[in-house]
């Protein structure tokens, strides 16, 4: 019991930090802020595609742990029901925020549930195959189809062809190759994550993979400038070096959170983050409805600086943390988590 408690606390901390990163990225996007110089711009740029990827890896870890605890058929049935719930919720959220990730999650979970019984080697082979399939599509198809890159809007999303293209190939978080992050999480979920040796290996290998991918991208883009778009570690398009860099940063961050959980608990800091880490679905919806909705009502979505967007994001995260702590003192689960549990099991 103590083993599971410690492990889950570290994962909840990682979910909380990934949520904060996603809010910073999404508020910046909602305000239409691009580029920039200085520490804030570097921070926001570093979080793009990384915070969301960490979230998906964590979802895979949760799925892998659930599969180890429960009957396989039970896990698959519950996962598929929750995928349907997330699909409906995500499509509703799309009406307000076009960079929604929840409807992609629905399909990650569907494919993840079907692949749960695969061996380590088979899951690793699937991750590589997803990356290669995406590269093949980029080289043979029009990645910009449907996109207006000036406004970050996507035309034809609500048509069958546009939806499928966005979902599988050129959306914000397409199944090809983003499903690989979930499969990586399933692989990690098979490890004894509470063991310090495992946590140290996660930090070491995560840092090594991340730095190797970033270094390789820098060198190769200098040598092959005509192929720079294929050798980037930016999330759009999600090429193999990006997938490696984001996977490495996710494993590093999760390893750090697992390793530091006990110390943070003794400092009485972990208790502040855990409730928010366990209500990230509720808080994700809230950051669109309440966070962005409030900024729109105040006229803060246009003509703002990066400092304003980061400040607004941090204010929202502090408020969300306080709310989640208060809610956890009265209820076991967040409101959206409780609704999903009731409807989908």
N, C-alpha and C positions, 0 to 999 in steps of 0.2 A: 504493500500500500504506500509506504514512504517513497519507494522507488518511483512509482507512477506519479505521485504528487510532485516530487522534485522535477521530474521530466516535464510534466505538463506546465508547471510554473515557468520554466525556461521558455517553453514554446509560446505561452501566453505573452511573455515579455517581448518575444520576437514579433508576434502578431501586432502588439501595440506599437512597436517602433516602425514596423512596415506600414501600419495605418497612418502614422504621423507623416511618413515619407510620401505616401500617396496623396494625402491632403495638401501638402506643400506643392506637389506636382500638379494636381488637379486645379487648385486655386490659381496657380500661375497660368494654366491653360485657359481657364474660364475668363481670366482677365485679359487674355490675348497678348501676353507678354512673351517675347521671343528674344533669344540671345542675351547679351549683356556681358559685363566684365565685373571682376571683383569676386570676393569670397562667396557672396550670396548666389551669384550666377554659377559659380563652380559647384556649390552645394546643390542647387536645383538641377543642374545638368547631370551631376553624379547620381541623383535619385531617379531620373527619368528612366523608366523601364526596369530599374533595379528594385524599387520598393514593391511594385506590382508583381515582379517575378518572384520575390521572396514570399509574397503572400500565396502564390500558386504552389511553390515548393512546400510551404507549411500546410496547405490543404492536402497535398499528397502525403505528407507525413501523417496527418490525422487519418487519412483513408487507410494508409498502411497499418497504423496502430489498431484501428477499428477492425481491420481484417484479421489481425493476429488475435484479437480478443474474442471475436464473435464467429458464429457459423458463417461460412462463405455465402450461402444463399441469402441469409438474413442481411448480411452486409451489402450485397448487391441490390437487393430489393429496397432497402432503406436509402441507398445512394441514388438509385434511379428516381425514387419519389422526391428526394430533395433536389435532384437535378431539374425535375419538372417545376418545382416551386421556384427555384432560382431563375429558370427560364422566363416564367411569367413575371416575376419581380423585376428581372433585368430588362425585359422588353418595355415594361411600364416606365422604368427609370430612363430608358433610351429617349423617351418623349421629352425629357428635361435635360439630359446630359448625354451627348452623343458618344463620349468616351467610356460609357458603362462597361464594366468588366464582368458583371454577374451573369449575363446571358452566355458569355464564353465559358464561364465556370460550369454552367449546366452541361455543356458538351464535353468539357474536360472530364467531368465526373462520369458521364456515360461511358466514354472510352476507357477511363481509368478503371471503372468497375469491371469492364469486360476483360481487362488485361491483368487483373490483380493476381491471378494464379501463375503468371509467367515467372520464370527463373530470373535471377540476377542478370545473367548473360542476355536473355531474351529481352528484358526491359531495357538494358543498355543498348542493344541492337536497335530497338524501336526508337530510342532517342536519336541515335545517329541517322536512322532512316528518315525520321521527320525532318531533320536538318537538311539532308540531301534532297529530299522531295521538294522542300521549299526553295532551295537554290535552283533546282530544275525549273520550277514554276517561274521564278524571277527571270531566268534566262529565256524563257519561251513565251511568257504572257506579259501583259501590260500591268505592271504593279500599280500604276497611278489610276487605273480605271475606276471611275466613280468619285475620285478625290478632287476637291478644290484645296490645294495646299496653302493658299493664302488665308482662307477662313477655317481650315480644318473641318470642313463639312463634307458629307458623303452622300451623293445622290443615288437614288435607286435602292436604298437599303431595304425598303419595305416591299420590294419585288422579290420573287423567288430566286431569280438569277443574281440580283444584287446582294441579297441576304447570304446566299451560299458563298459567293465570292468574298464578301466581307468576313464571314465566319471562318472560312478555311484558309484564305490566302492573304488578303490585304487590309484586314480590319486593324483596329488598335492592338488586339491581342489574339491573332488568328490561331486556330487549332494547329495548323502547320506554321511554325514549329513549336508554339507555346505549350502544347500538350506535353512536350518533353520536360518542362519544369515540374508538372504534376508527377510524371513517371520518376523523375529524380527524387521527389519527395517520398514516393512509395518505396524506393530503394533505401532511402535514409530511415524510413519507418521500420525497416527490418533490423536496424542496428540497436544495440543496448545503449540508448542515448544518454542514460544517466551516468554512465561510466566516464570518468575523467579522461581516460586514455582515448576514448572515442571522441570526446569533445575536443581534445587537443589535436587529434588527427583531422577533424573537421575544420578547425581553424587553420591548421598548417596547409592542408591540401586546398582549401577554399582560397586562401591568400595566394598560393602558388598558381592555381589555375587562373584566377582573376588577373594577376600581374603578368603572367605569360601571354594571355589573350590581349591585354591592353598593349603590351610591348610589341607583340607580333603585328598588331594592327598599325601601330605607329611606324614601325620599320617598313612593312609591306606597302603601306599607302605612300610613303616617301619614295620607294623604289618603283611602284606601279601606280602613278597618279591617275591613269586612265581607268583603273579598276577600283578606285577608292570607295565607291558606293558598295562594292561587294566585300570590302575588307574592313568595314566600319564596325565599331562596337556600340553604335547608337541603336536604339530600339526600332527605328523605322528606316529601312526594312530590317527585320530581325535575322540578320545573317549569322553564320556559324560562330564567328568570333564574338559577336554580341551574346549569343546563347552561352558560350563558354564563360565570358566575363560576368554575365549576370548570374549564372549558376554558381560560379566561384564566390561572388560577393554574397549570395544568399546563404551558401553553406558556411562561409566565414561568419556572417552575422548570427546565424542560428547557433553555431558552435559557441560564439562569444556569449550569447544570451543564456544558453544552457550552463556554461561554465561559471558565469557571474551570478546566477540566480540565488545561490545560497548566501553569498556575501551581501547582495542587495536586500535579501530578506532580513538579515541580521541588522542592517542599517535602517530597516523599516521603510525602504523605498519601493521594494517590489510590490508591497500591498497596495500601493497607489496605482500601479500600472496594470495589475492582473485583471481587475474588473473590466477595464476598457478593452484589454486583450481578449476577453471572453465575450465581448459584445460588438465585435468589429462589423458584423453584418448590419446591426442596428445603426451603428455610427457611420457606416458607409452611406446608407440611405440618408441619414441626417445631414451629412456634409453636403449633399446635393440639395435636399429640400430646405433645410434650415440655414446652412452655411452660405451656399451660393444664392439661395433665395433672399437672404438678408442683404447680401452684397448688392444684388440686383435692385432691391427696394431702396437701398441707400445710394444707388447710382455709382457703385464702385467697380463695375465690370468693364469699364472703358477708360483708357487714358491713365492707367495707374502705373506706378513704379514696381519693380521687383521687390523692393523693401516693403511696400504696402501689402503685396500679395503674401509674402512670407509672414509678416506680422499678423495679418488676418488669419492665416492658416494656423499659426501657433496659438492665437487667442481662441480659435475654435477648438483646437486640440485640448487646451487647458480646460475649457468649459465642458468638453466631452468627457474628459477624465473625471472631473468632479461629479458630473451627472452619473457616470457609470458606477463610481464608488457609492454614491447615495442609493442608486437603484439596487445594487448588489446587497445592500443591507436589508432590503425588504423583499426581494424576489431572487429566485435561483438563476433565472436566465433573463437576457435582454428581451424586450417586447417582440422584435422580429424573430429572434432565435426561438422564443417560446411559441410563436405562431407557426414557424416551420416545424418545430417538434410536434405540435398538435396535429398539423395537417399531413406531414410527411413522415413522422416517426423519428 
